[in-house]
Amino acid sequence: MTSRISIGTRPLSTGTRPREGKQTREVIVAAAKRLMQIKGYNATSLDDLLSESGVGKGSFYHYFRSKEDLGHAILDQIVSSFIAQTLDPCFSDPAGRPLAQIRCFLDRVLEAQRACNCVGGCPLGNLASELSDVHEGFRARLVEVFSAWRARLTEALREAQRRGDVGADCRPDAVAHFLVASLEGAILMAKVSKDIGAMEQCVEELRRYLAVYDRGTR
């Protein structure tokens, strides 16, 4: 980023103090995330964003080159939050039993939807549904995100096989793919029905599905 950015005919100084700058950027991202989770990326206008965040147009362009640039920042934050709040708490202990870690993960996804009263759905799934056919940059980034999510589950299942907790009849990559797809579908059903019971049933069936491979339950 250059030291001065032109907004119309007036140059905008980038001499904002670091803490203030970080806070303003976070306000913009948080406001955009709230709006886009409900209205979608395309339906959220710059005017909507400025009104929601309370910042001026000059401040917006100080931190983001475009709405697309902001969209990538939102995606990065969603991914970081998902890892910190949902994935890592269940998978961070290398001594943990892998299948128990996966069940922990299923429960945390369920609790996240319960906490938001089935409003908004999955931010990653929402962006994927809206943008995958019309924006190659976002589609490619979302593929990476879902692949990384699936890879975490795949590795847990492979570790379970190494420990003898899961038999050779389990195909880790296929099972992980099924879990990710099923969770996304369950979140969508809960969002549409506004009934957490729809997702509770799906998660319970996923737990039953995992039990088929769990040698400890046979």
Backbone as a chain_set.jsonl record, in Angstrom:
{"seq": "MTSRISIGTRPLSTGTRPREGKQTREVIVAAAKRLMQIKGYNATSLDDLLSESGVGKGSFYHYFRSKEDLGHAILDQIVSSFIAQTLDPCFSDPAGRPLAQIRCFLDRVLEAQRACNCVGGCPLGNLASELSDVHEGFRARLVEVFSAWRARLTEALREAQRRGDVGADCRPDAVAHFLVASLEGAILMAKVSKDIGAMEQCVEELRRYLAVYDRGTR", "coords": {"N": [[0.861, -1.195, 0.0], [0.552, 2.217, -0.86], [1.849, 5.338, 0.492], [0.024, 7.369, 0.34], [-3.352, 7.715, -0.601], [-5.547, 8.425, -3.184], [-8.725, 9.873, -2.955], [-11.168, 10.711, -4.902], [-10.388, 13.966, -5.638], [-8.941, 14.497, -3.462], [-6.166, 13.822, -1.462], [-5.693, 11.087, 0.759], [-4.284, 10.833, 3.834], [-2.194, 8.316, 5.239], [-1.497, 8.282, 7.841], [-2.694, 7.381, 10.19], [-2.877, 6.431, 13.588], [-1.592, 3.225, 14.637], [-3.221, 1.591, 16.433], [-5.742, 2.826, 16.322], [-6.213, 2.61, 13.586], [-6.324, -0.183, 13.229], [-8.587, -0.785, 14.766], [-10.602, 0.613, 13.378], [-10.566, -0.72, 10.915], [-11.346, -3.268, 11.776], [-13.933, -2.692, 12.644], [-15.19, -2.11, 10.211], [-14.956, -4.59, 8.851], [-16.39, -6.265, 10.621], [-18.961, -5.143, 10.489], [-19.563, -5.506, 7.779], [-19.507, -8.278, 7.657], [-21.725, -8.964, 9.26], [-23.842, -7.873, 7.72], [-23.547, -9.179, 5.22], [-23.918, -11.822, 5.882], [-26.613, -12.033, 6.243], [-27.858, -10.601, 4.076], [-26.342, -11.297, 1.908], [-23.475, -11.289, -0.318], [-23.549, -9.918, -2.841], [-25.865, -8.353, -2.618], [-25.308, -6.554, -0.675], [-24.582, -3.28, -0.399], [-22.156, -0.6, -0.833], [-23.07, 1.718, 0.397], [-24.843, 0.609, 2.271], [-22.997, -0.647, 3.903], [-21.422, 1.474, 4.857], [-23.323, 2.849, 6.337], [-23.996, 0.937, 8.281], [-21.547, 0.499, 9.581], [-20.743, 3.017, 10.336], [-18.606, 4.48, 9.389], [-16.786, 6.678, 7.169], [-16.686, 7.085, 3.54], [-14.108, 7.642, 2.688], [-12.573, 6.529, 4.749], [-13.182, 3.856, 4.39], [-11.98, 3.264, 1.849], [-9.421, 3.727, 2.558], [-8.592, 1.457, 3.868], [-9.421, -0.677, 2.289], [-9.207, -1.724, -1.042], [-11.329, -2.286, -2.654], [-14.699, -3.596, -2.854], [-14.412, -6.301, -3.29], [-11.879, -6.788, -2.227], [-12.46, -6.328, 0.451], [-14.243, -8.449, 0.776], [-12.513, -10.669, 0.671], [-11.083, -10.206, 2.996], [-13.081, -10.57, 4.884], [-13.621, -13.278, 4.462], [-11.182, -14.387, 5.261], [-11.305, -13.758, 7.991], [-13.556, -15.217, 8.794], [-12.63, -17.814, 8.38], [-10.449, -17.894, 10.174], [-11.808, -17.55, 12.606], [-13.431, -19.82, 12.602], [-11.526, -21.853, 12.763], [-10.287, -21.228, 15.232], [-12.417, -21.262, 17.096], [-13.922, -23.547, 16.633], [-12.65, -25.797, 15.284], [-9.903, -26.089, 16.38], [-10.276, -26.257, 19.279], [-11.22, -28.859, 19.559], [-9.4, -30.532, 18.247], [-6.837, -29.985, 19.066], [-5.384, -31.385, 21.003], [-2.915, -33.717, 20.83], [-2.909, -36.171, 22.005], [-5.465, -36.937, 22.255], [-8.393, -38.995, 21.643], [-9.084, -39.768, 18.354], [-11.709, -40.218, 17.151], [-13.366, -39.314, 19.172], [-12.626, -36.66, 19.117], [-13.656, -35.876, 16.646], [-16.395, -36.202, 17.142], [-16.684, -34.271, 19.104], [-16.229, -32.022, 17.524], [-18.484, -32.136, 15.798], [-20.471, -31.616, 17.687], [-19.794, -29.016, 18.487], [-20.244, -27.516, 16.165], [-22.985, -27.863, 15.977], [-23.781, -26.566, 18.37], [-23.029, -23.967, 17.78], [-24.883, -23.233, 15.822], [-27.193, -23.458, 17.306], [-26.786, -21.398, 19.114], [-27.026, -19.134, 17.526], [-29.646, -19.205, 16.879], [-30.434, -20.441, 14.523], [-30.16, -18.563, 12.515], [-28.751, -17.046, 9.698], [-27.056, -19.175, 8.964], [-24.326, -21.102, 7.596], [-21.492, -19.201, 7.201], [-19.42, -19.742, 5.34], [-20.635, -21.617, 3.662], [-22.735, -20.048, 2.702], [-21.395, -18.084, 1.182], [-20.199, -19.751, -0.69], [-22.429, -20.813, -2.041], [-23.494, -18.508, -3.189], [-21.453, -17.304, -4.728], [-19.793, -19.091, -6.136], [-20.331, -19.776, -8.815], [-20.04, -17.418, -10.138], [-17.839, -15.922, -9.465], [-14.63, -16.414, -9.796], [-12.327, -16.049, -8.25], [-13.189, -16.015, -5.526], [-14.389, -18.531, -5.509], [-12.185, -20.265, -5.858], [-10.737, -19.754, -3.52], [-12.562, -20.601, -1.582], [-12.716, -23.309, -2.171], [-10.188, -24.108, -1.278], [-10.518, -23.663, 1.469], [-12.636, -25.417, 2.248], [-11.397, -27.776, 1.526], [-9.255, -27.83, 3.31], [-10.621, -28.075, 5.723], [-11.833, -30.6, 5.331], [-9.482, -32.076, 5.158], [-8.498, -31.953, 7.772], [-10.318, -33.559, 9.169], [-9.929, -35.924, 7.763], [-7.273, -36.604, 8.436], [-7.595, -37.067, 11.163], [-9.165, -39.387, 11.11], [-7.417, -41.131, 9.832], [-5.427, -41.266, 11.764], [-6.889, -42.509, 13.727], [-7.16, -45.0, 12.537], [-4.457, -45.803, 12.553], [-4.114, -46.148, 15.265], [-5.704, -48.269, 15.725], [-8.332, -47.878, 16.36], [-10.169, -47.609, 14.405], [-11.261, -49.572, 11.694], [-9.932, -51.148, 8.66], [-11.916, -50.949, 6.812], [-12.874, -48.421, 6.781], [-12.749, -45.546, 4.831], [-10.854, -42.918, 5.018], [-10.727, -40.35, 3.628], [-13.072, -40.334, 2.082], [-15.034, -40.632, 4.069], [-14.583, -38.301, 5.566], [-15.23, -36.38, 3.639], [-17.945, -36.92, 3.335], [-18.873, -36.229, 5.906], [-18.386, -33.439, 6.006], [-19.99, -32.519, 3.867], [-22.494, -33.382, 4.779], [-22.807, -31.956, 7.172], [-22.904, -29.322, 6.182], [-25.278, -29.477, 4.716], [-27.052, -30.008, 6.822], [-26.896, -27.656, 8.319], [-27.996, -25.875, 6.486], [-30.624, -26.888, 6.317], [-31.514, -26.372, 8.921], [-31.387, -23.605, 8.901], [-33.296, -22.922, 6.942], [-35.657, -24.08, 7.962], [-35.742, -22.915, 10.416], [-35.444, -24.339, 12.731], [-33.796, -25.909, 15.168], [-33.955, -28.538, 15.751], [-33.929, -29.972, 13.367], [-31.254, -29.979, 12.643], [-30.151, -31.184, 14.867], [-31.106, -33.808, 14.642], [-29.747, -34.612, 12.309], [-27.054, -34.447, 13.124], [-27.038, -36.352, 15.15], [-27.478, -38.659, 13.624], [-25.12, -38.648, 12.155], [-23.31, -39.193, 14.184], [-24.112, -41.81, 14.767], [-23.388, -42.962, 12.369], [-20.568, -42.722, 12.439], [-20.123, -44.449, 14.537], [-20.323, -46.925, 13.353], [-17.844, -47.469, 12.336], [-16.296, -47.422, 14.553], [-14.308, -49.268, 16.533], [-14.322, -49.481, 19.222], [-16.939, -49.469, 20.012], [-18.063, -51.745, 19.213]], "CA": [[0.0, 0.0, 0.0], [1.336, 3.441, -0.916], [1.688, 6.17, 1.68], [-1.119, 8.27, 0.17], [-4.345, 7.162, -1.507], [-6.416, 9.499, -3.658], [-10.171, 9.683, -2.949], [-11.574, 11.854, -5.711], [-9.243, 14.832, -5.87], [-8.295, 14.792, -2.182], [-5.342, 12.713, -0.981], [-5.972, 10.639, 2.117], [-3.056, 10.464, 4.524], [-2.226, 7.027, 5.917], [-0.777, 8.458, 9.098], [-3.503, 7.002, 11.339], [-2.161, 5.642, 14.579], [-1.827, 1.814, 14.397], [-4.333, 1.022, 17.166], [-6.974, 3.371, 15.771], [-6.39, 2.027, 12.26], [-6.758, -1.566, 13.378], [-9.953, -0.785, 15.264], [-11.492, 1.034, 12.294], [-10.627, -1.83, 9.958], [-12.143, -4.33, 12.38], [-15.328, -2.239, 12.628], [-15.682, -2.278, 8.843], [-15.084, -6.019, 8.571], [-17.477, -6.814, 11.436], [-20.23, -4.657, 9.941], [-19.783, -6.175, 6.499], [-19.797, -9.683, 7.932], [-23.113, -9.038, 9.719], [-24.745, -7.59, 6.61], [-23.443, -10.172, 4.16], [-24.443, -13.108, 6.327], [-28.065, -11.997, 6.087], [-28.28, -10.114, 2.768], [-25.506, -11.832, 0.848], [-22.379, -10.436, -0.784], [-23.941, -9.05, -3.953], [-26.947, -7.436, -2.234], [-24.794, -5.581, 0.292], [-23.969, -2.163, -1.118], [-21.208, 0.203, -0.065], [-23.864, 2.603, 1.264], [-25.291, -0.218, 3.399], [-21.849, -0.901, 4.762], [-21.035, 2.716, 5.525], [-24.352, 3.139, 7.328], [-23.897, -0.046, 9.363], [-20.281, 0.626, 10.31], [-20.572, 4.376, 10.828], [-17.376, 5.088, 8.882], [-16.94, 7.392, 5.918], [-16.183, 6.43, 2.339], [-12.66, 7.781, 2.674], [-12.012, 5.537, 5.666], [-13.307, 2.535, 3.766], [-10.968, 3.091, 0.816], [-8.113, 3.753, 3.2], [-8.246, 0.097, 4.29], [-9.788, -1.679, 1.295], [-9.167, -1.201, -2.407], [-12.603, -2.531, -3.32], [-15.591, -4.51, -2.138], [-13.806, -7.632, -3.402], [-10.801, -6.818, -1.241], [-13.142, -6.502, 1.732], [-14.774, -9.81, 0.804], [-11.429, -11.597, 1.026], [-10.778, -9.978, 4.415], [-14.156, -11.227, 5.63], [-13.407, -14.714, 4.346], [-10.05, -14.713, 6.135], [-11.752, -13.697, 9.382], [-14.447, -16.352, 9.011], [-11.795, -19.013, 8.478], [-9.701, -17.822, 11.434], [-12.75, -17.767, 13.694], [-13.842, -21.221, 12.54], [-10.411, -22.663, 13.271], [-10.034, -20.94, 16.645], [-13.559, -21.526, 17.957], [-14.593, -24.82, 16.371], [-11.726, -26.894, 14.979], [-8.78, -26.255, 17.303], [-10.63, -26.743, 20.618], [-11.462, -30.305, 19.541], [-8.317, -31.304, 17.65], [-5.511, -29.481, 19.453], [-4.683, -32.323, 21.876], [-2.443, -34.848, 20.028], [-3.137, -37.428, 22.724], [-6.897, -37.212, 22.284], [-8.895, -40.067, 20.784], [-9.551, -39.073, 17.155], [-13.153, -40.249, 16.944], [-13.953, -38.418, 20.172], [-12.389, -35.309, 18.632], [-14.623, -35.608, 15.575], [-17.703, -36.016, 17.781], [-16.6, -32.945, 19.721], [-16.392, -31.06, 16.444], [-19.9, -32.146, 15.397], [-21.248, -30.952, 18.74], [-19.516, -27.577, 18.492], [-20.962, -26.944, 15.023], [-24.388, -27.838, 16.386], [-23.964, -25.528, 19.382], [-22.907, -22.662, 17.127], [-26.165, -22.95, 15.177], [-28.171, -23.245, 18.376], [-26.527, -20.086, 19.71], [-27.502, -18.067, 16.635], [-31.071, -19.435, 16.612], [-30.601, -20.881, 13.129], [-30.162, -17.395, 11.633], [-27.482, -16.786, 9.025], [-26.473, -20.38, 8.387], [-22.871, -21.206, 7.576], [-20.947, -18.126, 6.354], [-18.673, -20.316, 4.224], [-21.608, -22.197, 2.744], [-23.473, -18.957, 2.055], [-20.539, -17.499, 0.144], [-20.016, -20.754, -1.739], [-23.668, -20.892, -2.833], [-23.743, -17.265, -3.916], [-20.373, -16.781, -5.561], [-18.964, -20.087, -6.822], [-20.579, -19.79, -10.258], [-19.91, -16.085, -10.734], [-16.606, -15.241, -9.061], [-13.621, -17.464, -9.752], [-11.4, -15.816, -7.153], [-13.796, -16.5, -4.296], [-14.59, -19.98, -5.625], [-10.906, -20.939, -5.623], [-10.4, -19.624, -2.096], [-13.486, -21.442, -0.825], [-12.273, -24.696, -2.372], [-9.071, -24.321, -0.359], [-11.029, -23.698, 2.84], [-13.352, -26.674, 2.464], [-10.41, -28.851, 1.433], [-8.5, -27.847, 4.568], [-11.555, -28.619, 6.712], [-11.912, -32.036, 5.07], [-8.182, -32.665, 5.448], [-8.373, -32.114, 9.221], [-11.096, -34.735, 9.536], [-9.268, -37.086, 7.162], [-6.109, -36.941, 9.244], [-8.077, -37.653, 12.421], [-9.595, -40.749, 10.821], [-6.206, -41.93, 9.571], [-4.802, -41.495, 13.056], [-7.708, -43.525, 14.391], [-6.766, -46.283, 11.954], [-3.123, -46.154, 13.05], [-4.249, -46.57, 16.662], [-6.549, -49.449, 15.796], [-9.693, -47.521, 16.767], [-11.002, -47.69, 13.208], [-10.784, -50.646, 10.847], [-9.518, -50.869, 7.29], [-13.088, -50.713, 5.977], [-13.104, -46.976, 6.75], [-11.962, -44.773, 3.866], [-10.821, -41.619, 5.695], [-11.037, -39.185, 2.799], [-14.483, -40.397, 1.702], [-15.828, -40.377, 5.263], [-14.438, -36.876, 5.877], [-16.009, -35.639, 2.637], [-19.348, -37.124, 3.687], [-19.164, -35.465, 7.114], [-18.433, -32.02, 5.663], [-21.187, -32.28, 3.051], [-23.675, -33.59, 5.613], [-22.925, -30.821, 8.087], [-23.367, -28.16, 5.427], [-26.685, -29.69, 4.436], [-27.791, -29.896, 8.077], [-26.965, -26.231, 8.653], [-28.957, -25.272, 5.559], [-31.965, -27.312, 6.72], [-31.871, -25.632, 10.134], [-31.588, -22.206, 8.51], [-34.555, -22.806, 6.204], [-36.79, -24.44, 8.818], [-35.633, -22.186, 11.681], [-35.691, -25.374, 13.74], [-32.54, -26.575, 15.486], [-34.213, -29.97, 15.786], [-33.536, -30.551, 12.083], [-29.812, -30.221, 12.682], [-29.89, -32.152, 15.94], [-31.327, -35.137, 14.089], [-28.668, -34.914, 11.371], [-25.819, -34.679, 13.875], [-27.196, -37.642, 15.819], [-27.265, -39.7, 12.619], [-23.69, -38.671, 11.849], [-22.665, -39.9, 15.289], [-24.403, -43.223, 14.544], [-22.583, -43.357, 11.219], [-19.206, -42.897, 12.913], [-20.086, -45.626, 15.413], [-20.168, -48.116, 12.532], [-16.412, -47.682, 12.15], [-15.619, -47.331, 15.862], [-14.121, -50.607, 17.091], [-14.584, -49.434, 20.65], [-18.365, -49.599, 20.288], [-18.563, -53.016, 18.658]], "C": [[0.888, 1.233, 0.0], [1.018, 4.299, 0.279], [0.525, 7.127, 1.563], [-2.042, 7.664, -0.87], [-5.286, 8.281, -1.906], [-7.867, 9.073, -3.604], [-10.745, 10.904, -3.657], [-10.338, 12.682, -5.997], [-8.468, 15.098, -4.589], [-7.466, 13.607, -1.724], [-5.672, 12.393, 0.461], [-4.672, 10.193, 2.759], [-3.224, 9.128, 5.209], [-1.516, 7.106, 7.248], [-1.596, 8.132, 10.328], [-2.677, 6.184, 12.311], [-2.535, 4.178, 14.466], [-3.045, 1.265, 15.124], [-5.657, 1.509, 16.613], [-7.266, 2.753, 14.405], [-6.894, 0.609, 12.334], [-8.201, -1.637, 13.835], [-10.952, -0.405, 14.172], [-11.663, -0.072, 11.269], [-11.499, -2.957, 10.5], [-13.628, -3.976, 12.416], [-15.936, -2.452, 11.248], [-15.927, -3.748, 8.532], [-16.252, -6.625, 9.34], [-18.838, -6.397, 10.89], [-20.563, -5.368, 8.63], [-20.146, -7.642, 6.701], [-21.246, -9.857, 8.378], [-24.088, -8.872, 8.552], [-24.745, -8.722, 5.582], [-23.968, -11.533, 4.583], [-25.955, -13.164, 6.171], [-28.478, -11.638, 4.654], [-27.521, -10.763, 1.612], [-24.473, -10.815, 0.394], [-22.867, -9.434, -1.825], [-24.973, -8.005, -3.542], [-26.504, -6.397, -1.206], [-24.048, -4.479, -0.453], [-22.968, -1.431, -0.224], [-21.953, 1.152, 0.866], [-24.394, 1.849, 2.483], [-24.171, -0.373, 4.414], [-21.437, 0.347, 5.543], [-22.043, 3.071, 6.614], [-24.239, 2.214, 8.534], [-22.656, 0.157, 10.215], [-20.079, 2.008, 10.916], [-19.284, 5.038, 10.388], [-17.662, 5.779, 7.56], [-16.344, 6.635, 4.747], [-14.66, 6.518, 2.262], [-11.985, 6.757, 3.57], [-12.079, 4.141, 5.064], [-12.174, 2.31, 2.761], [-9.541, 3.243, 1.347], [-7.641, 2.326, 3.499], [-8.521, -0.962, 3.225], [-9.828, -1.048, -0.089], [-10.53, -1.291, -3.086], [-13.478, -3.4, -2.428], [-15.037, -5.932, -2.18], [-12.679, -7.807, -2.385], [-11.379, -7.025, 0.162], [-13.683, -7.922, 1.855], [-13.727, -10.836, 1.184], [-11.038, -11.433, 2.494], [-11.822, -10.654, 5.297], [-13.957, -12.738, 5.619], [-12.258, -15.16, 5.244], [-10.475, -14.724, 7.597], [-12.671, -14.863, 9.714], [-13.638, -17.627, 9.217], [-11.038, -19.031, 9.802], [-10.596, -18.11, 12.625], [-13.186, -19.226, 13.755], [-12.763, -22.135, 13.114], [-10.256, -22.484, 14.778], [-11.171, -21.392, 17.554], [-14.162, -22.915, 17.791], [-13.625, -25.974, 16.146], [-10.684, -27.111, 16.076], [-9.177, -26.752, 18.692], [-10.833, -28.258, 20.669], [-10.247, -31.117, 19.092], [-6.923, -30.914, 18.135], [-4.716, -30.45, 20.323], [-4.238, -33.548, 21.079], [-2.679, -36.194, 20.698], [-4.604, -37.82, 22.741], [-7.293, -38.332, 21.339], [-9.558, -39.439, 19.559], [-11.058, -39.088, 16.944], [-13.881, -39.377, 17.956], [-13.764, -36.968, 19.754], [-13.374, -34.934, 17.535], [-16.014, -35.397, 16.156], [-17.772, -34.657, 18.488], [-16.848, -31.866, 18.673], [-17.847, -30.986, 15.983], [-20.748, -31.384, 16.412], [-21.026, -29.447, 18.755], [-20.196, -26.871, 17.32], [-22.448, -26.828, 15.362], [-24.644, -26.71, 17.38], [-23.873, -24.13, 18.778], [-24.222, -22.273, 16.452], [-27.268, -22.731, 16.209], [-28.024, -21.839, 18.96], [-27.049, -18.946, 18.845], [-28.964, -18.254, 16.237], [-31.359, -19.739, 15.148], [-30.685, -19.712, 12.139], [-28.778, -17.237, 10.998], [-26.852, -17.991, 8.383], [-24.963, -20.424, 8.528], [-22.304, -20.115, 6.671], [-20.177, -18.662, 5.143], [-19.627, -20.903, 3.184], [-22.402, -21.133, 1.996], [-22.667, -18.355, 0.913], [-20.342, -18.474, -1.017], [-21.242, -20.826, -2.642], [-23.848, -19.668, -3.722], [-22.711, -16.971, -4.985], [-19.621, -17.808, -6.406], [-19.139, -20.095, -8.336], [-20.294, -18.453, -10.93], [-18.605, -15.378, -10.393], [-15.516, -16.282, -8.84], [-12.656, -17.288, -8.585], [-11.935, -16.333, -5.826], [-13.99, -18.016, -4.348], [-13.303, -20.733, -5.295], [-10.506, -20.884, -4.152], [-11.285, -20.525, -1.246], [-13.151, -22.918, -0.991], [-11.136, -25.017, -1.409], [-9.565, -24.488, 1.081], [-11.729, -25.015, 3.131], [-12.4, -27.869, 2.387], [-9.601, -28.973, 2.719], [-9.349, -28.42, 5.7], [-11.639, -30.137, 6.566], [-10.599, -32.738, 5.425], [-7.992, -32.881, 6.948], [-9.115, -33.358, 9.688], [-10.459, -36.013, 8.98], [-8.086, -37.536, 7.996], [-6.517, -37.564, 10.57], [-8.498, -39.102, 12.208], [-8.403, -41.658, 10.514], [-5.458, -42.237, 10.864], [-5.584, -42.554, 13.842], [-7.388, -44.914, 13.842], [-5.405, -46.723, 12.468], [-3.18, -46.678, 14.48], [-5.078, -47.839, 16.802], [-7.967, -49.161, 16.247], [-10.691, -47.669, 15.625], [-10.401, -48.749, 12.29], [-10.441, -50.2, 9.436], [-10.701, -50.597, 6.372], [-13.46, -49.233, 5.909], [-12.19, -46.332, 5.719], [-11.933, -43.327, 4.366], [-11.232, -40.432, 4.84], [-12.517, -39.163, 2.424], [-15.382, -40.095, 2.898], [-15.783, -38.893, 5.628], [-15.263, -36.028, 4.916], [-17.498, -35.73, 2.962], [-19.739, -36.292, 4.909], [-19.298, -33.975, 6.805], [-19.706, -31.701, 4.886], [-22.459, -32.404, 3.888], [-23.889, -32.44, 6.578], [-23.428, -29.582, 7.372], [-24.853, -28.284, 5.098], [-27.545, -29.531, 5.681], [-27.952, -28.436, 8.489], [-27.986, -25.524, 7.764], [-30.393, -25.638, 5.95], [-32.424, -26.555, 7.964], [-32.154, -24.171, 9.815], [-32.942, -22.017, 7.837], [-35.759, -23.048, 7.116], [-36.867, -23.603, 10.084], [-35.945, -23.119, 12.862], [-34.383, -26.111, 13.995], [-32.715, -28.079, 15.563], [-33.806, -30.663, 14.498], [-32.046, -30.871, 12.078], [-29.442, -31.222, 13.766], [-30.06, -33.58, 15.432], [-30.195, -35.542, 13.157], [-27.367, -35.224, 12.103], [-25.888, -36.014, 14.613], [-26.97, -38.795, 14.844], [-25.8, -39.781, 12.2], [-22.906, -39.375, 12.946], [-22.907, -41.418, 15.165], [-23.547, -43.77, 13.397], [-21.13, -43.602, 11.64], [-19.073, -44.154, 13.789], [-19.916, -46.923, 14.633], [-18.691, -48.47, 12.377], [-15.644, -47.78, 13.474], [-15.518, -48.721, 16.492], [-14.403, -50.642, 18.585], [-16.036, -49.602, 21.0], [-18.928, -50.926, 19.797], [-18.513, -54.121, 19.718]], "O": [[1.857, 1.306, 0.755], [0.053, 4.047, 1.0], [0.067, 7.658, 2.575], [-1.586, 7.16, -1.897], [-5.775, 9.013, -1.046], [-8.222, 8.025, -4.145], [-10.802, 11.994, -3.089], [-9.353, 12.175, -6.533], [-7.472, 15.821, -4.597], [-7.988, 12.498, -1.604], [-5.899, 13.283, 1.28], [-4.027, 9.266, 2.27], [-4.307, 8.833, 5.716], [-0.988, 6.105, 7.734], [-1.237, 8.563, 11.424], [-1.874, 5.344, 11.905], [-3.704, 3.882, 14.219], [-3.839, 0.545, 14.519], [-6.591, 0.725, 16.445], [-8.409, 2.413, 14.098], [-7.794, 0.229, 11.586], [-8.964, -2.467, 13.341], [-12.013, -1.017, 14.051], [-12.773, -0.332, 10.806], [-12.3, -3.534, 9.764], [-14.483, -4.845, 12.24], [-17.068, -2.921, 11.13], [-16.981, -4.109, 8.01], [-17.022, -7.408, 8.785], [-19.763, -7.208, 10.834], [-21.701, -5.778, 8.404], [-20.997, -8.18, 5.993], [-21.925, -10.783, 7.934], [-25.042, -9.638, 8.416], [-25.8, -9.166, 5.131], [-24.415, -12.315, 3.744], [-26.516, -14.244, 5.984], [-29.348, -12.293, 4.08], [-27.997, -10.777, 0.477], [-24.586, -9.625, 0.688], [-22.621, -8.234, -1.698], [-24.96, -6.888, -4.059], [-27.249, -5.465, -0.903], [-23.007, -4.724, -1.063], [-22.945, -1.627, 0.991], [-21.524, 1.372, 1.999], [-24.397, 2.38, 3.594], [-24.377, -0.246, 5.621], [-21.142, 0.278, 6.736], [-21.664, 3.539, 7.688], [-24.37, 2.656, 9.675], [-22.706, 0.004, 11.436], [-19.339, 2.164, 11.887], [-18.897, 6.06, 10.953], [-18.666, 5.494, 6.908], [-15.597, 5.674, 4.926], [-14.002, 5.576, 1.821], [-10.957, 6.185, 3.209], [-11.151, 3.345, 5.208], [-11.489, 1.288, 2.812], [-8.576, 2.921, 0.655], [-6.453, 2.021, 3.399], [-7.918, -2.034, 3.253], [-10.405, 0.021, -0.284], [-10.856, -0.495, -3.967], [-13.042, -3.875, -1.38], [-15.178, -6.683, -1.215], [-12.554, -8.861, -1.762], [-10.848, -7.803, 0.955], [-13.591, -8.531, 2.921], [-14.012, -11.77, 1.933], [-10.699, -12.411, 3.16], [-11.491, -11.239, 6.329], [-14.107, -13.397, 6.647], [-12.35, -16.191, 5.91], [-10.057, -15.596, 8.36], [-12.576, -15.436, 10.799], [-13.925, -18.419, 10.115], [-10.988, -20.059, 10.477], [-10.203, -18.825, 13.547], [-13.298, -19.8, 14.838], [-13.056, -23.071, 13.857], [-10.113, -23.46, 15.515], [-10.923, -21.858, 18.666], [-14.835, -23.412, 18.693], [-13.774, -27.028, 16.764], [-10.596, -28.202, 16.639], [-8.477, -27.6, 19.246], [-10.637, -28.871, 21.718], [-10.081, -32.263, 19.51], [-5.93, -31.463, 17.658], [-3.491, -30.351, 20.38], [-5.082, -34.352, 20.682], [-2.653, -37.235, 20.041], [-4.952, -38.912, 23.19], [-6.607, -38.59, 20.35], [-10.497, -38.656, 19.705], [-11.633, -38.059, 16.589], [-14.9, -38.767, 17.633], [-14.633, -36.132, 20.002], [-13.87, -33.808, 17.497], [-16.74, -34.507, 15.712], [-18.803, -33.986, 18.463], [-17.589, -30.913, 18.913], [-18.383, -29.894, 15.798], [-21.629, -30.607, 16.043], [-21.959, -28.683, 19.007], [-20.673, -25.746, 17.469], [-23.084, -25.816, 15.068], [-25.622, -25.976, 17.243], [-24.565, -23.214, 19.221], [-24.627, -21.112, 16.505], [-28.166, -21.914, 16.006], [-29.016, -21.176, 19.261], [-27.467, -17.911, 19.364], [-29.467, -17.548, 15.363], [-32.392, -19.344, 14.607], [-31.226, -19.866, 11.045], [-27.761, -17.29, 11.689], [-26.178, -17.864, 7.36], [-24.394, -19.856, 9.461], [-22.607, -20.101, 5.478], [-20.269, -18.103, 4.05], [-19.448, -20.71, 1.981], [-22.706, -21.286, 0.813], [-23.185, -18.141, -0.183], [-20.32, -18.072, -2.181], [-21.113, -20.892, -3.864], [-24.297, -19.776, -4.863], [-23.052, -16.442, -6.043], [-18.879, -17.424, -7.31], [-18.192, -20.39, -9.064], [-20.305, -18.362, -12.158], [-18.298, -14.338, -10.975], [-15.491, -16.952, -7.808], [-12.213, -18.273, -7.994], [-11.221, -17.009, -5.086], [-13.78, -18.706, -3.349], [-13.321, -21.713, -4.551], [-9.995, -21.862, -3.607], [-10.81, -21.144, -0.294], [-13.29, -23.694, -0.046], [-11.125, -26.083, -0.794], [-9.083, -25.351, 1.815], [-11.452, -25.66, 4.143], [-12.578, -28.857, 3.1], [-9.298, -30.078, 3.168], [-8.847, -29.168, 6.538], [-11.53, -30.87, 7.549], [-10.607, -33.86, 5.932], [-7.394, -33.875, 7.358], [-8.603, -34.123, 10.506], [-10.452, -37.051, 9.642], [-7.916, -38.732, 8.237], [-5.86, -38.488, 11.051], [-8.212, -39.956, 13.047], [-8.396, -42.827, 10.9], [-4.922, -43.331, 11.037], [-4.997, -43.387, 14.533], [-7.35, -45.889, 14.593], [-5.216, -47.897, 12.786], [-2.394, -47.544, 14.863], [-5.146, -48.419, 17.886], [-8.736, -50.09, 16.493], [-11.892, -47.832, 15.844], [-9.183, -48.819, 12.125], [-10.629, -49.042, 9.065], [-10.522, -50.073, 5.273], [-14.271, -48.835, 5.073], [-10.979, -46.555, 5.738], [-12.894, -42.587, 4.157], [-12.011, -39.591, 5.289], [-13.149, -38.107, 2.443], [-16.379, -39.386, 2.762], [-16.808, -38.297, 5.958], [-15.918, -35.071, 5.329], [-18.222, -34.738, 2.873], [-20.824, -35.712, 4.939], [-20.223, -33.322, 7.289], [-20.413, -30.742, 5.197], [-23.394, -31.621, 3.721], [-25.019, -31.995, 6.781], [-24.284, -28.866, 7.894], [-25.597, -27.308, 5.191], [-28.644, -28.981, 5.61], [-29.018, -28.029, 8.952], [-28.747, -24.677, 8.232], [-31.279, -24.784, 5.915], [-33.581, -26.144, 8.054], [-33.059, -23.569, 10.393], [-33.655, -21.058, 8.131], [-36.752, -22.323, 7.055], [-37.9, -23.566, 10.754], [-36.603, -22.743, 13.831], [-33.913, -26.856, 13.135], [-31.741, -28.823, 15.454], [-33.381, -31.818, 14.526], [-31.629, -31.912, 11.57], [-28.519, -32.018, 13.593], [-29.257, -34.457, 15.75], [-29.731, -36.681, 13.201], [-26.659, -36.163, 11.74], [-24.888, -36.729, 14.687], [-26.343, -39.794, 15.197], [-25.295, -40.868, 11.92], [-21.938, -40.08, 12.661], [-22.005, -42.213, 15.429], [-23.051, -44.895, 13.456], [-20.531, -44.596, 11.231], [-18.043, -44.827, 13.777], [-19.425, -47.913, 15.175], [-18.337, -49.646, 12.297], [-14.479, -48.176, 13.496], [-16.521, -49.283, 16.932], [-14.689, -51.699, 19.147], [-16.362, -49.853, 22.16], [-20.119, -51.199, 19.946], [-18.891, -55.259, 19.442]]}, "num_chains": 1, "name": "protein.A"}
